[in-house]
Amino acid sequence: MEEYMYWVCVAALFAFSILFNICFIVALTYLNPFGDSKSVIVDDGDKKKKKNLASDGSAATDGSAAFAAPIIEGSDVPIKNKSEGSSHGQNATVRRGMVLPFTPLSLAFDHVNYYVDMPAEMKKTGIDETRLQLLRDVSGAFRPGVLTALVGVSGAGKTTLMDVLAGRKTGGHIEGTISISGYPKNQSTFARVSGYCEQTDIHSPHVTVYESIVYSAWLRLSPDVNEETRKMFVEEVMELIELNPLRDALVGLPGVDGLSTEQRKRLTIAVELVANPSIIFMDEPTSGLDARAAAIVMRTVRNTVDTGRTVVCTIHQPSIDILKLLMRDQVSTFLLCTEYFTIVQSVPGVPEIKEGYNPATWMLDVTTPAIEAQLNVDFAEIYTNSDLYRRNEELIKQLSTPAPGSQDLYFPTKYAQSFITQCKACFWKQHLSYWRNPQYNAVRFFMTTIIGLIFGVIFWDKGQQMSRQQDLMNLLGAMYSAVMFLGGTNTSAVQSVVAVERTVFYREKAAGMYSALPYAFAQVAIETIYIAIQTFIYSLLLYSMIGFEWRADRFFWFYFFVFMCFVYFTSYGMMLVALTPNYQIAAIVMSFFLSFWNLFSGFLISRTDIPIWWRWYYWLSPVAWTIYGLVTSQVGDRTDPVQVPGLGDVPVNEYLDSFLGFKYDFLGAVAGAHVGWAILFCLVFAYGIKFLNFQRR
């Protein structure tokens, strides 16, 4: 090679760097992202319903330095329930009836404390305690037909309290008593009668609003509910939450496409309500919404309360409009209906509320630790010494005692549906998600076709050329390139899809919709179907263009090894997502091990040439087994002479055995190893999904 080619290569590398940077700048300047946020605008002016509801309050918190969020209650709705008694509002409207009946349940909690491990940063400051207390002696009660709002500044402990009561905490230590209609709370049964609307509205992006609700109803309603009744209930919930105009809209990804934030929150409420729960928790339902969107969501919350359910929500700082929806009354009346408001206002030195000022904002402003220090008072202690506190303690005691003739919650099974039904439902949703995800599957098939054509042209008719040693090495290179290039692409591409669905899985598993195994089965099964189609396209292109002998057994072996190769590559990517906290770490781990798979595949250096102390890893490289199977199944039994420099003519089968270590008689074991690798990665994926939870609450 001429010396000047060195400088030609340097110039070429520099030119490529400039070209790629220019393309990057042009793309950022002129190309738009795939899709944009398009939400359906619904005219809800004619759907507003005016109801006169009586106001009442029944929740309380005991004094707490760590938890300073006052509890504001909304309106009672008349409930006919022997264990809970009737409601108090004489002017209240009759609650909405629904297709499926439910049992109204109350929730009472007394002297609840919650501790977490002391953060390392705080230990460095000299703190000796091993635990940090986030909730201290919190008591209260939630009743059917009453909307209870936990109001407080950020960090007050609203979500922490609600997570503790709902059983959504994944760590920490809880003390105190929590009872459901007088009986001790059992989380396994409580998940069947409760719903939890998370602040982050997490849903599968490639299913419609209607399908999301149907899916939740399918898995969470009792098997005694037939399909017709279930569909009627779904339609009723969609009407109640005002989602009918959005029934065929894809959910989409937040901030990318699909539903708006307000529409997603309504979908979250509907997905929980369709489970027919007795108690619903809502974490910050108005967070991130403008005034109009917040009003729509709170109207949905009020509609849910009107069904007679126990509804608890956290609100950072409600506007006056939201307070109106909470109370269904005039603001002037609201100022007089909360006794705690009056207690605070009677403390000497507390500034009076100005006319037109938001009562919630005033309450949060005047009860801060700074005001307490300035006035030398303890609002928690003042409340503890009030008549309101004593009445609420009596109410908590009353609701913590089972009603005569009542029974504790009991379900014969952990999940509402059987294992087979869970598998069917999970597979149904995964099928819809994959079918409507062209950015993943259509691109996968397109890339498969293009890569198959490129490799086919490059290695055109190499399967018929075996007279020289170089011909066999070319064939080996064709098999290596075919499986390594597209297999690695499958591993990388599937991780983003599984990462998105895993976030949805955490929510659905916590809601008690299904166990981890049906989810893992559905994810593996739908991938296997698409891989089978991908492999058929790829095998036809490569097999015909490379020029292998057209025999049924040889084509079957070729298809089998390529199919199993893509299965274990894909399940390997899924496994890494299940075993790591996030997609970025999974990608790093993937690249690390793929490098070893590549190095010990038997192509860069044959097994017979690998140092003996590293040869064991050859058998731990799945790619090595695939190349072994592909080459051996096509030419491993042939006795055609191959010209080897220095040795003369050597039969093909003897050359493969002596130089590469490939034996045709070992083909059955190679096939079994492929099945073993695929099963191993799938089982580890299922294990990671079932036992590892990287969502910290």
BELJOBEL-V675017 format. One record per residue. N is the residue number from 1. RES is the residue in one small letter. PSI is psi as a letter, one per 20 degrees, with the letter a starting at -180 (* if undefined). OMEGA is omega in degrees with one decimal (none if undefined). Layout:
N/RES/PSI/OMEGA + N/RES/PSI/OMEGA
This chain:
1/m/p/-178.9 + 2/e/q/-178.2 + 3/e/h/-176.5 + 4/y/i/179.7 + 5/m/h/175.6 + 6/y/g/-179.7 + 7/w/h/174.8 + 8/v/g/179.5 + 9/c/g/177.6 + 10/v/g/178.7 + 11/a/h/179.9 + 12/a/g/178.3 + 13/l/g/178.7 + 14/f/g/179.7 + 15/a/g/178.0 + 16/f/g/178.3 + 17/s/g/178.3 + 18/i/g/-178.5 + 19/l/g/-177.7 + 20/f/h/177.4 + 21/n/h/176.9 + 22/i/g/177.7 + 23/c/h/178.4 + 24/f/g/-179.2 + 25/i/g/179.5 + 26/v/g/179.9 + 27/a/g/178.3 + 28/l/h/-175.1 + 29/t/g/-168.2 + 30/y/i/-176.4 + 31/l/p/176.3 + 32/n/q/178.0 + 33/p/r/178.3 + 34/f/o/177.3 + 35/g/r/175.5 + 36/d/r/-176.2 + 37/s/o/179.3 + 38/k/o/-178.8 + 39/s/q/178.9 + 40/v/p/178.3 + 41/i/p/-177.0 + 42/v/p/176.2 + 43/d/o/-175.4 + 44/d/j/-177.7 + 45/g/h/-177.1 + 46/d/j/-178.4 + 47/k/i/-179.6 + 48/k/p/-177.9 + 49/k/p/-178.4 + 50/k/p/179.4 + 51/k/p/175.9 + 52/n/o/-176.0 + 53/l/q/177.7 + 54/a/q/-177.9 + 55/s/q/177.5 + 56/d/r/178.7 + 57/g/p/-177.8 + 58/s/j/-179.8 + 59/a/q/-177.5 + 60/a/q/170.9 + 61/t/p/173.4 + 62/d/r/-176.6 + 63/g/p/-178.2 + 64/s/p/174.1 + 65/a/h/-178.2 + 66/a/h/-179.0 + 67/f/o/-174.3 + 68/a/k/-177.3 + 69/a/o/175.4 + 70/p/q/179.2 + 71/i/p/179.4 + 72/i/p/-177.2 + 73/e/q/178.8 + 74/g/c/-169.1 + 75/s/q/172.5 + 76/d/q/172.7 + 77/v/p/-175.1 + 78/p/p/179.6 + 79/i/p/175.8 + 80/k/o/-175.7 + 81/n/p/-174.0 + 82/k/h/-175.5 + 83/s/h/-176.2 + 84/e/i/-176.9 + 85/g/r/-179.0 + 86/s/r/179.0 + 87/s/r/-169.8 + 88/h/i/-173.2 + 89/g/p/178.3 + 90/q/h/-177.8 + 91/n/j/-176.6 + 92/a/q/177.9 + 93/t/q/178.4 + 94/v/p/-176.6 + 95/r/q/-178.6 + 96/r/p/174.1 + 97/g/q/-180.0 + 98/m/r/-176.3 + 99/v/g/-177.8 + 100/l/p/177.0 + 101/p/q/174.9 + 102/f/r/-179.7 + 103/t/o/177.1 + 104/p/p/-178.6 + 105/l/q/173.9 + 106/s/r/176.7 + 107/l/p/178.5 + 108/a/p/178.9 + 109/f/q/-173.1 + 110/d/p/176.4 + 111/h/l/179.0 + 112/v/p/175.4 + 113/n/q/180.0 + 114/y/p/-177.6 + 115/y/q/170.6 + 116/v/r/176.8 + 117/d/q/-179.7 + 118/m/p/178.6 + 119/p/q/-178.1 + 120/a/h/179.9 + 121/e/h/179.7 + 122/m/h/177.3 + 123/k/h/-179.9 + 124/k/h/-179.8 + 125/t/i/177.2 + 126/g/j/179.2 + 127/i/p/-175.4 + 128/d/h/-177.1 + 129/e/q/179.5 + 130/t/i/-178.5 + 131/r/q/177.0 + 132/l/p/-177.5 + 133/q/p/179.8 + 134/l/h/176.1 + 135/l/p/-177.9 + 136/r/o/174.0 + 137/d/l/178.9 + 138/v/p/-179.5 + 139/s/q/178.4 + 140/g/a/-179.0 + 141/a/q/176.0 + 142/f/p/-175.3 + 143/r/q/178.9 + 144/p/q/178.0 + 145/g/j/-178.7 + 146/v/p/175.6 + 147/l/o/-179.9 + 148/t/p/-179.7 + 149/a/p/174.2 + 150/l/o/-173.6 + 151/v/p/178.6 + 152/g/r/178.9 + 153/v/r/177.0 + 154/s/p/-178.7 + 155/g/j/-178.9 + 156/a/h/179.8 + 157/g/j/-177.9 + 158/k/g/-178.7 + 159/t/h/178.3 + 160/t/g/178.5 + 161/l/g/-177.8 + 162/m/h/177.6 + 163/d/h/178.1 + 164/v/g/-178.8 + 165/l/h/-177.8 + 166/a/i/-179.2 + 167/g/k/-177.9 + 168/r/i/179.0 + 169/k/p/179.0 + 170/t/i/179.5 + 171/g/a/179.8 + 172/g/a/-177.6 + 173/h/p/-175.9 + 174/i/p/174.3 + 175/e/q/-179.8 + 176/g/r/-178.2 + 177/t/p/174.7 + 178/i/p/-176.7 + 179/s/q/177.9 + 180/i/o/-176.6 + 181/s/k/174.5 + 182/g/i/-178.3 + 183/y/q/179.5 + 184/p/p/-177.5 + 185/k/p/174.0 + 186/n/o/-170.9 + 187/q/h/-178.0 + 188/s/h/177.2 + 189/t/h/-178.6 + 190/f/h/179.1 + 191/a/h/-179.4 + 192/r/i/-176.6 + 193/v/j/-178.2 + 194/s/q/174.5 + 195/g/q/-177.8 + 196/y/o/178.0 + 197/c/o/-177.0 + 198/e/q/179.4 + 199/q/h/174.8 + 200/t/o/-174.7 + 201/d/n/-173.0 + 202/i/o/178.3 + 203/h/q/174.9 + 204/s/p/-170.6 + 205/p/h/-170.6 + 206/h/k/171.2 + 207/v/q/-178.4 + 208/t/r/177.6 + 209/v/g/-179.4 + 210/y/g/-179.0 + 211/e/h/177.1 + 212/s/g/-179.0 + 213/i/g/177.7 + 214/v/g/-179.9 + 215/y/g/178.6 + 216/s/g/179.5 + 217/a/h/-179.5 + 218/w/g/-174.0 + 219/l/h/-170.1 + 220/r/i/176.6 + 221/l/q/-178.5 + 222/s/q/176.9 + 223/p/i/176.9 + 224/d/i/179.4 + 225/v/o/-178.6 + 226/n/r/-173.6 + 227/e/h/-179.1 + 228/e/g/178.6 + 229/t/h/179.6 + 230/r/g/178.8 + 231/k/h/177.5 + 232/m/h/179.8 + 233/f/h/177.2 + 234/v/g/179.6 + 235/e/h/-179.9 + 236/e/g/178.2 + 237/v/g/179.4 + 238/m/h/177.3 + 239/e/g/-178.9 + 240/l/g/-177.2 + 241/i/j/176.3 + 242/e/l/-179.2 + 243/l/j/-178.0 + 244/n/g/177.6 + 245/p/i/-176.9 + 246/l/j/-169.1 + 247/r/h/-177.2 + 248/d/j/-180.0 + 249/a/p/175.0 + 250/l/q/-178.4 + 251/v/g/178.1 + 252/g/r/178.3 + 253/l/p/-179.4 + 254/p/p/178.1 + 255/g/i/-179.3 + 256/v/g/179.0 + 257/d/r/176.5 + 258/g/b/-172.2 + 259/l/q/173.5 + 260/s/r/-178.7 + 261/t/g/-179.5 + 262/e/h/178.7 + 263/q/h/177.6 + 264/r/h/-179.9 + 265/k/h/176.4 + 266/r/h/176.2 + 267/l/g/178.1 + 268/t/g/178.5 + 269/i/g/-178.4 + 270/a/g/-179.8 + 271/v/h/177.5 + 272/e/h/-177.6 + 273/l/h/-177.9 + 274/v/i/173.7 + 275/a/i/-179.7 + 276/n/l/-178.4 + 277/p/r/174.4 + 278/s/h/-178.8 + 279/i/p/179.3 + 280/i/p/174.6 + 281/f/p/179.6 + 282/m/o/-178.2 + 283/d/o/176.9 + 284/e/m/-178.6 + 285/p/i/-179.3 + 286/t/j/-177.5 + 287/s/p/176.8 + 288/g/j/-177.6 + 289/l/q/172.5 + 290/d/r/-173.5 + 291/a/g/-178.4 + 292/r/g/-179.4 + 293/a/h/178.2 + 294/a/h/178.6 + 295/a/h/178.6 + 296/i/g/-179.5 + 297/v/g/-179.2 + 298/m/h/173.8 + 299/r/h/175.6 + 300/t/g/178.0 + 301/v/g/179.1 + 302/r/h/177.0 + 303/n/h/178.1 + 304/t/g/178.3 + 305/v/h/-178.0 + 306/d/i/175.5 + 307/t/i/177.8 + 308/g/j/-179.3 + 309/r/r/173.8 + 310/t/o/-175.9 + 311/v/p/178.3 + 312/v/p/178.8 + 313/c/q/173.6 + 314/t/p/178.6 + 315/i/p/-176.7 + 316/h/g/-178.5 + 317/q/n/-173.1 + 318/p/q/173.9 + 319/s/r/179.1 + 320/i/h/179.1 + 321/d/g/178.7 + 322/i/h/176.4 + 323/l/h/176.6 + 324/k/g/179.2 + 325/l/h/177.9 + 326/l/g/-172.5 + 327/m/i/-174.8 + 328/r/l/-176.8 + 329/d/r/178.7 + 330/q/q/-178.1 + 331/v/h/-179.2 + 332/s/h/177.0 + 333/t/h/-179.3 + 334/f/h/-177.4 + 335/l/h/-175.2 + 336/l/i/-170.0 + 337/c/i/178.9 + 338/t/o/-176.7 + 339/e/h/-179.5 + 340/y/h/176.5 + 341/f/g/179.9 + 342/t/h/179.6 + 343/i/g/-179.7 + 344/v/g/-176.9 + 345/q/h/-178.9 + 346/s/i/179.9 + 347/v/p/-179.9 + 348/p/p/177.2 + 349/g/i/178.6 + 350/v/p/-179.3 + 351/p/q/179.9 + 352/e/q/178.9 + 353/i/p/179.7 + 354/k/q/-179.9 + 355/e/p/179.4 + 356/g/j/-179.0 + 357/y/q/-179.0 + 358/n/o/-178.6 + 359/p/h/-179.5 + 360/a/g/178.1 + 361/t/g/178.7 + 362/w/g/-178.4 + 363/m/g/-179.9 + 364/l/h/-178.2 + 365/d/h/-171.9 + 366/v/i/-179.6 + 367/t/j/178.9 + 368/t/q/176.1 + 369/p/h/179.3 + 370/a/g/178.5 + 371/i/h/178.0 + 372/e/g/179.5 + 373/a/h/-179.3 + 374/q/g/-178.1 + 375/l/i/-178.0 + 376/n/l/178.9 + 377/v/r/175.0 + 378/d/o/-175.9 + 379/f/h/177.0 + 380/a/g/178.9 + 381/e/h/177.5 + 382/i/g/179.2 + 383/y/h/-179.1 + 384/t/h/-179.2 + 385/n/j/-176.0 + 386/s/r/175.6 + 387/d/h/179.0 + 388/l/g/179.0 + 389/y/g/-178.5 + 390/r/h/177.3 + 391/r/h/179.2 + 392/n/h/175.6 + 393/e/h/176.5 + 394/e/g/178.4 + 395/l/g/178.8 + 396/i/g/179.0 + 397/k/g/179.9 + 398/q/g/-177.7 + 399/l/i/177.1 + 400/s/j/179.0 + 401/t/p/-179.8 + 402/p/q/177.3 + 403/a/q/179.5 + 404/p/p/178.1 + 405/g/i/-179.9 + 406/s/r/-179.8 + 407/q/q/178.1 + 408/d/q/178.6 + 409/l/p/178.4 + 410/y/p/174.6 + 411/f/p/-177.2 + 412/p/h/-178.8 + 413/t/q/-179.2 + 414/k/h/-178.2 + 415/y/q/-176.6 + 416/a/h/-176.0 + 417/q/r/179.8 + 418/s/r/-179.1 + 419/f/g/-179.4 + 420/i/g/179.2 + 421/t/h/176.4 + 422/q/g/178.3 + 423/c/g/179.8 + 424/k/g/-177.6 + 425/a/g/179.9 + 426/c/g/179.4 + 427/f/h/178.4 + 428/w/g/-179.8 + 429/k/h/179.0 + 430/q/h/177.2 + 431/h/g/178.6 + 432/l/g/-178.5 + 433/s/g/-179.1 + 434/y/h/-178.6 + 435/w/h/-177.3 + 436/r/k/-179.7 + 437/n/m/-177.9 + 438/p/h/179.5 + 439/q/h/177.5 + 440/y/g/-172.4 + 441/n/g/178.9 + 442/a/g/177.2 + 443/v/h/178.2 + 444/r/g/180.0 + 445/f/h/178.3 + 446/f/g/179.2 + 447/m/h/177.7 + 448/t/g/180.0 + 449/t/g/-178.7 + 450/i/g/-179.5 + 451/i/h/177.1 + 452/g/g/178.1 + 453/l/g/-179.6 + 454/i/g/179.5 + 455/f/h/179.1 + 456/g/g/178.5 + 457/v/g/-178.5 + 458/i/g/-177.3 + 459/f/k/-176.8 + 460/w/p/173.4 + 461/d/k/178.2 + 462/k/h/-179.9 + 463/g/i/179.3 + 464/q/i/-176.6 + 465/q/o/-178.2 + 466/m/k/-178.2 + 467/s/i/-178.0 + 468/r/r/177.3 + 469/q/h/-179.9 + 470/q/h/178.4 + 471/d/g/177.8 + 472/l/h/178.1 + 473/m/h/175.2 + 474/n/g/178.8 + 475/l/g/177.1 + 476/l/g/177.8 + 477/g/h/177.8 + 478/a/g/179.4 + 479/m/g/179.1 + 480/y/g/-178.8 + 481/s/h/-175.6 + 482/a/g/-175.3 + 483/v/h/-174.9 + 484/m/g/-175.2 + 485/f/g/-176.8 + 486/l/h/177.5 + 487/g/g/177.3 + 488/g/h/176.6 + 489/t/g/177.2 + 490/n/g/-179.4 + 491/t/g/-178.2 + 492/s/g/-174.0 + 493/a/h/-174.3 + 494/v/h/-173.7 + 495/q/g/179.6 + 496/s/h/179.5 + 497/v/g/-179.1 + 498/v/h/-179.9 + 499/a/g/178.4 + 500/v/g/-178.3 + 501/e/h/178.9 + 502/r/h/177.0 + 503/t/g/176.2 + 504/v/h/180.0 + 505/f/g/179.7 + 506/y/g/179.9 + 507/r/g/-176.1 + 508/e/h/177.7 + 509/k/g/178.8 + 510/a/h/178.7 + 511/a/i/179.0 + 512/g/k/-178.0 + 513/m/h/-177.2 + 514/y/r/174.3 + 515/s/r/-174.8 + 516/a/h/-174.8 + 517/l/g/175.7 + 518/p/h/177.2 + 519/y/g/179.4 + 520/a/g/178.1 + 521/f/g/-178.1 + 522/a/g/-179.4 + 523/q/g/179.9 + 524/v/g/-176.1 + 525/a/g/-177.5 + 526/i/h/176.3 + 527/e/g/-179.2 + 528/t/h/179.4 + 529/i/g/-179.6 + 530/y/h/177.0 + 531/i/h/178.4 + 532/a/g/177.7 + 533/i/g/178.7 + 534/q/g/-178.4 + 535/t/h/-179.6 + 536/f/g/177.6 + 537/i/g/-176.5 + 538/y/g/-177.4 + 539/s/g/178.4 + 540/l/g/-178.7 + 541/l/g/-176.1 + 542/l/g/-174.7 + 543/y/g/-178.2 + 544/s/h/-175.0 + 545/m/h/176.4 + 546/i/h/173.8 + 547/g/k/175.2 + 548/f/r/-178.9 + 549/e/p/-177.9 + 550/w/n/173.5 + 551/r/q/-174.3 + 552/a/g/-177.0 + 553/d/h/180.0 + 554/r/g/178.8 + 555/f/h/177.6 + 556/f/g/178.8 + 557/w/g/179.7 + 558/f/g/179.8 + 559/y/g/-177.1 + 560/f/g/-176.5 + 561/f/h/177.9 + 562/v/g/179.3 + 563/f/g/-179.7 + 564/m/h/176.4 + 565/c/g/179.5 + 566/f/h/178.4 + 567/v/g/-178.2 + 568/y/h/174.6 + 569/f/g/-178.7 + 570/t/g/179.6 + 571/s/h/174.3 + 572/y/g/176.4 + 573/g/g/177.5 + 574/m/h/-179.5 + 575/m/g/-179.1 + 576/l/h/176.9 + 577/v/h/-179.1 + 578/a/h/-175.0 + 579/l/i/-175.9 + 580/t/q/-175.6 + 581/p/h/-176.9 + 582/n/r/-175.4 + 583/y/h/-177.7 + 584/q/g/178.5 + 585/i/h/178.2 + 586/a/h/179.5 + 587/a/h/179.4 + 588/i/g/179.4 + 589/v/h/178.9 + 590/m/g/-177.9 + 591/s/h/-178.7 + 592/f/g/-176.1 + 593/f/h/176.1 + 594/l/h/176.8 + 595/s/g/178.2 + 596/f/h/175.9 + 597/w/g/-179.5 + 598/n/g/-176.4 + 599/l/h/-176.4 + 600/f/k/-179.2 + 601/s/i/-177.8 + 602/g/j/178.2 + 603/f/g/179.2 + 604/l/h/173.9 + 605/i/p/-175.7 + 606/s/r/-177.6 + 607/r/h/-178.3 + 608/t/i/-179.7 + 609/d/i/178.7 + 610/i/p/176.8 + 611/p/q/-172.1 + 612/i/h/-178.2 + 613/w/i/175.7 + 614/w/i/-173.1 + 615/r/h/179.7 + 616/w/h/-177.8 + 617/y/h/175.4 + 618/y/g/-178.8 + 619/w/i/176.7 + 620/l/j/176.3 + 621/s/o/-179.7 + 622/p/h/-179.4 + 623/v/h/178.9 + 624/a/h/177.5 + 625/w/h/-178.8 + 626/t/g/178.5 + 627/i/g/175.9 + 628/y/g/-176.6 + 629/g/g/-178.0 + 630/l/g/-177.9 + 631/v/g/-176.9 + 632/t/h/-177.9 + 633/s/h/-177.0 + 634/q/h/-174.8 + 635/v/j/-173.8 + 636/g/i/-179.7 + 637/d/j/-177.9 + 638/r/q/-178.7 + 639/t/j/178.7 + 640/d/q/179.6 + 641/p/p/176.9 + 642/v/p/-179.3 + 643/q/o/-179.1 + 644/v/p/-179.4 + 645/p/p/178.0 + 646/g/i/-179.4 + 647/l/i/-178.5 + 648/g/b/-178.2 + 649/d/p/178.7 + 650/v/p/176.9 + 651/p/q/-176.9 + 652/v/g/-176.7 + 653/n/h/178.3 + 654/e/h/177.7 + 655/y/g/-179.8 + 656/l/h/-179.6 + 657/d/g/-173.9 + 658/s/g/-172.7 + 659/f/h/-177.1 + 660/l/i/-179.8 + 661/g/k/-178.8 + 662/f/p/177.8 + 663/k/p/-178.7 + 664/y/h/-179.2 + 665/d/i/-178.4 + 666/f/j/-173.1 + 667/l/h/179.2 + 668/g/g/178.0 + 669/a/h/177.8 + 670/v/g/177.5 + 671/a/g/178.1 + 672/g/h/178.1 + 673/a/h/177.9 + 674/h/g/177.2 + 675/v/h/179.7 + 676/g/g/178.2 + 677/w/g/-178.5 + 678/a/g/179.9 + 679/i/g/-179.4 + 680/l/g/-178.5 + 681/f/h/178.6 + 682/c/h/179.5 + 683/l/g/177.8 + 684/v/h/175.2 + 685/f/g/178.6 + 686/a/h/178.4 + 687/y/g/-179.6 + 688/g/g/179.0 + 689/i/h/-174.6 + 690/k/g/-169.5 + 691/f/i/-179.0 + 692/l/p/178.7 + 693/n/o/-178.1 + 694/f/j/175.9 + 695/q/o/-176.6 + 696/r/p/177.9 + 697/r/*/none
